């Protein structure tokens, strides 16, 4: 159609160019649109949380967890037997900022009151009776109720300062690394076998305080002070048996530096790139016909170094590193190394400890959310202890597979081999244990 105001000789070439551009666009198809990352393949939510079950207000948070550890030793040790341990935790927090995003907090929203009550049931003497010096179960505590925390805290939110005071445990603020929570053997799980007498390792607690300084996005410094003489009285306050043979008293101080480099592993919660194939879900490589993301069950990278001292004796050092190893296993994996050392051997049952392991998510394509667990450790024993025979170390190997059924239930079959078990005071053959850890949370 002629356009008014333009000469015909100009309109005809313009029309031809427009027609040519239209034909070229049809041949090439629509303009490409940037592909969006699909929604991650995640665990079903599972059961409602405690505050949802009870219809609690936003300023009150309740978490209920239950862990069971049935275990037996079909071979080796002083005798063959089976044991069952169970632990229930109820953690309550009260604070006006619990239901608000940190970027909208006012000063009052940073503050909260916290309490944790723990109940342990079952036979905590299983390891001693089969001849293992170091407990093979995470929950090897005397039966009864324990007040594991009663504190007031200020959370940093998006800022740099956190502090807490009251009745506190050392872990998970100190010693523990998130990757250690996958393990069942007590030497691996959370504590790196730190055996300072009367140390308030959860579920035990002591009067104390914590200051946490966030120096940058990836660097933080923590300092803690604990009254060791209060650990025993707090542990027996609700009627539990006395867990400590002798309490040295005095105080303990802990200083820990954490570095979380983002370049050594994806941050916790970052979805894992994956590809769906005929056999299931595998690590994404090019080309991939059906790309997807998978919920990440693994922690981020961490380099942690700490030291502790007491007013009655010399303390010690501990540390751990967690990073991606680069092995082409499953959807992703983490390699970790850790250890603890106490220069005053007389103050510790096992003054040296070295350990390492590997955790792999999605090793089986049909189970992309499960985690394979491998660990090995060696505890150097105190040479002054009257063990009755010359072996001065106890070693442990652990193989487990965590089946993630939903957001609130995980089942973890576990097998352990204990080398040079020395708790019975005489040479014993190695111990094979087998068990199942059940983790249930609301």
N, C-alpha and C positions, 0 to 999 in steps of 0.2 A: 504494500500500500504506500503511495507517495506520501511524504511528510511535508506539510506546509512549511514554506520558508527555506527549503533546501533545494538546490538545483538537481534535476533528474540524474545528471552524470555522476553526482556524488552519492545519491541514494542507492543506485544499482550495485556498485562495488561493495558498499556497506552491507547490503542485503545478502550478497554472495558470501561475504566473510562470516556473517552471523549464521548462515545456513551451514557453512563448512565447520564452524566451531560446534554447532549442535550435533552434526553427524559424528565428529570426532569424540565428543563426550559420550554419545551412545555406544560407540565401539569400545571405549575404554571402561565403561561401567561407572557406577557411582564412586565418588571420591572416598578414599579409605578413611575409616574412623578408628581412632586409637582404641585398642582392645583394653577392656577393663579387667583387672584381676578378679577372678570369680570369688564368691563367698567361700571362706575356708570350710573344709570338711572338719566338723567338730563333734565332740562327744555330745550325746543327748544330755539335757540339763540334769536329769535325775530327779531327786526329791527336792522339795522346797527347803529353803534355808530356815534356820531356827526362828528368825524374826518374822518370816512369812507365815510359818505354821501358827505362831501365836499372835499374828497381826500386831506386831510391835511398832511403835512410832519411829520416825526417821532418826531421831536422836539416840536411839538405843539399838545396839547390835549384839546378837547372840549367835555363837557358833558352837555346834555340838559335833564331836568326833568320837568314833569308837575304833579301836585297833585291837585285833586278836592275833596271837602268834602261837598256834599249836605246832609242836615240834617233837621229833624223836631222833634217836641215834641207832640206826639198825646195825651199825658195825663200829668196833673199836671202843676205846675209852675204858673206864673202870667198870662200867656195867651198861646194859642196854635198857633204856626206859623211854617214856614219853612224858610230855609236859604240855600244859596249856596256860597261856597268860593273856589277859585282856586288860585294856586301859580305856577309860572313858574320860573325856575332857569337856568341860563347859566353860567357855570364855565369854565374858560379858564386858562390853564397853559402853560408856555413857558419855555423850558429848554433842553439843549443838552442831558441829561441823560434819558429823558422820553421814548425813544425807545430802550434803552439798558438795559440788566440785571444788577442789582446792583453789582454783583461780578466783573464786567468789568469796573466799573466807575473809572474815574479820578476825581480830585478835582472839576473841572468845572462842571462835570456831576451831582454833588450833588445839584447844585443851580437851582432855578426856579423862575419865576415871576407868580403871581396868581391873578386872579380877578373873582369875582362872582357878577352878577347882578340879582336881584330878583324883580319880579312883582307880586303883590297880587291884586286880584279882588274879589268883592262880599261884603256881609254884615257882617262886623266884630262885630256888636253889637247884634248878635243873642242871645248869652248867657245872656247878661244884660237884654234884653227885656223879656226873659222867667223867669228871676229871679235867675239865677245861678251866684254866685260871681266869681267862677273860670271858665274860658272859657272851654266849652265842646269840642271845635274843636282845633286841632293843629294849624290851619292857621288863628287864630283870630287876624289879624293885619289890620290896616287901608289900604285902597286901594291905590295903587301907586307903584312907582319904589323905590328900595332901593339899595344902594351900600353895599353889605354884606361882601366884602373883596377886598382889593387891597394891596398885600403884596409881599415881597421878602423872600424866605425861603431857608434853607439848610437842605436837607434830610439826615438822617444818613446812609441810604443804609444798608450795612452790618456792619456799625460801631456803635458808641455809642452816638453821638451828633447830635441833631436836634435843629434848632432855626428858628424863623420867626419874622418878624417885619413889621409894617405898619398899615393898617386899618383891624381889626380882630374882629370876634365874639368870645365869650368865649367857646361855644360849636361848634363842638364836641370834642375839645381838653380837655375841662374841663366839669365836672358835668355829661355829657351824658354817658350812658352805651349802648352798641349795642342792648341789648335786649329791651330797651325802645322804639326803633324805630318801634316796631310792634304796638304801641298804638296810638289811636286817641285823647283821652282826653289830654288837654294841661298839666295837672298836672303830668301825667305819662310820656308823650313823651319828652325824652331828658333832661328835666330840673329839675326833682324831685321837681317841684313847687317852685323853688328858686325865690323869689319875691323881691329881692333887687332893689330898684328904679333906673332906668337908667342903669341897668346892660345890657351889650351888648350881649343879648341872640339872636342867629341867628333867623331871618334875620337881626337884628340890629347889629351894629359893632361900635368899638371905636378905637382910636389910642392906640397901645399897642405893646407888644412883648411877645414871648414865648421861653422858653428853655426847651428841653426835653432830659433827660439823661437816656440812656438804661444801667442800672447797671448789667444786666444779661439777659439770654434768657426769664426769666419770671418776671423780676422786673424792673420797670421804675419809674422815678420821674419827675414831670413837675412843672414849675414855670411860672406864667404869671403876667404881669403888664398892667393895662388898665387905660386910662384917661377918667373917667366918664363924665367930663364936655364936652367931644367931642361927646358923643353918640347922643345927641339931634340934634346938627348941622349936623352931618353926615346923620341922619335919614331923615332930611327935605331938604337935599341938592338937591335932584332930584324932589322936589315938593310934597312929601308925607305930610300928616297932621302931626302935632306935636303929638307923641304918649305918651309923658310924661307930667303929670300935673305940676310937680316940679322936678327940677334937683338939687341934693345936691352938685354937683361938686366934686372936689377932685379926688383921684385916688383909684383904687382897686387892691389888690394883691391876687393871688390865688396860693395855693400849693397843689399838688395832688400826691398821691402814688398809683400805680397800680401794682397788683400782678395777674398773669395769670397762675395759677397752672394747668399743663397738666393732673394731676391725678384726677381732679374733674369733668372733662367733656372733650369730644373730641374737639380738636382745630377747629376753624372755617374753613370750607372747607374740613374737613376730611370726606370721604364718609361713609355713615352709612351701616353696614351689614344688609341685609334683605333677605327674602325668598319669592319667588313667590308661591302663593297657588291659589285655585280655586276662592276665593273671591277677590284676588288682591295681594297686597304686605304687608307683616307683618314683625315684628321684628324677626331677625334670631335666631332660637334655633335649637338644635340638636334633631333628625335628620332633615335635610333639603334636599329635592330632587332637588330643583332648586334655588341655591344661586345666589344673585346679590347684588350690592351695589347701594345706592341711594344718589343723590346729597344732601349734608347737607345744610339746610336753617337756622340753628340755630347758635348762637355765641358760642365761647368757654367760659370756666370758667373765672370769673373776680372778684377780690376783690379790690374795689376802695374806698379810703378815702381821703377827701380833706377839706380844710378850706380856708376862704377868710376874708379879712379885708379891711376897707376903711380908708381914712385919715380924714373923717368927723364923723364916727360912728363906733361902734363895728360891726364886721362881723358875721360869723357863721360857722357851720360845715355841711358837707353833706357826704353821703357815700352810697354804694350799693354793693351787693354781688349777683353773678350769678353762679349757679352750677347745676349739674344734681341731681335731687331729688331721683332717684332710683325707682320711680313709673313705673309700667309696662304699660305705656300709649303710643300708637302709635309706631313709629320707634325710637323716642327719644324725650326728653323734657328738659326744663330748668325751675328751680324755681329761683325767684329773690326776694330780699327784699331791700328796700331803704328808705332813709329819709333825712330830712334837719332840722336844728335848728338854730335859730337866737336869741342870748341872749338879744338883744336890741329889744323888741317887738314893740316899737314905730316906728322903721325903716322899718317894713315889714307888709304887709297886712295879711300874714299867717306865723307867726314866727315858727310854728312847722308843720311837715308833715311826715307821715308814710305811706308806701305803700308796696305792694307785689303782686306777680302774678305768673302765670304759662303759658308757651307757649309749645305747643305740635305739633310736626311734624308727619304727616301721621296717624292721629287718625282714618281716614276712609281708609280701605285697598285699595279702588278704587282710592284714591287721595293721593298718598304717598308724594307729594311735597307741599301740602297745610299745613297751620299752624293755629291751634286753639289758641286764645288769651283770657286769663282771667286776670283781675286785680281788686284790691280793694285798696282804699286809704282814709285817713282822714287828713284834713287840719285844724289845730287849728288856729282860727282867732284871730286877734288883739283885745284885750278887750277894747282898747281906740277908736275903730272905732264906729261911730254913726249908728249902724245897726238898732236900734229901737226896738230890742227884744232880749231876753236873750240867745238864742242859740249861742254858740261860736265855732261852728265847721261846716264844710261842708264835707260830705262824698260822695264818688263816686265809682260806680261799673261799670266795662266794660267787655262785652263779644263780641268777634269778631271772624271772620273766614276769613283768607286770602287765596283767590283762586289765585294760581300762574299759569297763563295761558301760559306765556313764559318768557324768560329772560328780557323782557322789559315792561310787563304789569301784574299788580296785581290788583284784585278787593277785597275789604274787607268790607262786611256788618258788621255793628257794632250796638250794643244796649247798652245804658247806663242808670243807675238809679242814680239820684242825691238825696242824703239824706240831709235834713235840708237846702235847698237852701236859701241863706240869702242875695242875692244881691239886693232885692227889698225893704229892710228896714222894712219888716213886715213878720210874720209867713206865710209860703207857704207850700202847700202839695209837696211831693216828685215829681221829674220830671222824666218822661220816655222819652228818646230820641232814635231815630232810624235814621240811615244814611248809607252812602256808601262812602268809601274812594277809590279813583281811583289813582293809581300810574303808570305813564308812563315815560319811560326813553329811551334815544337814545344814 
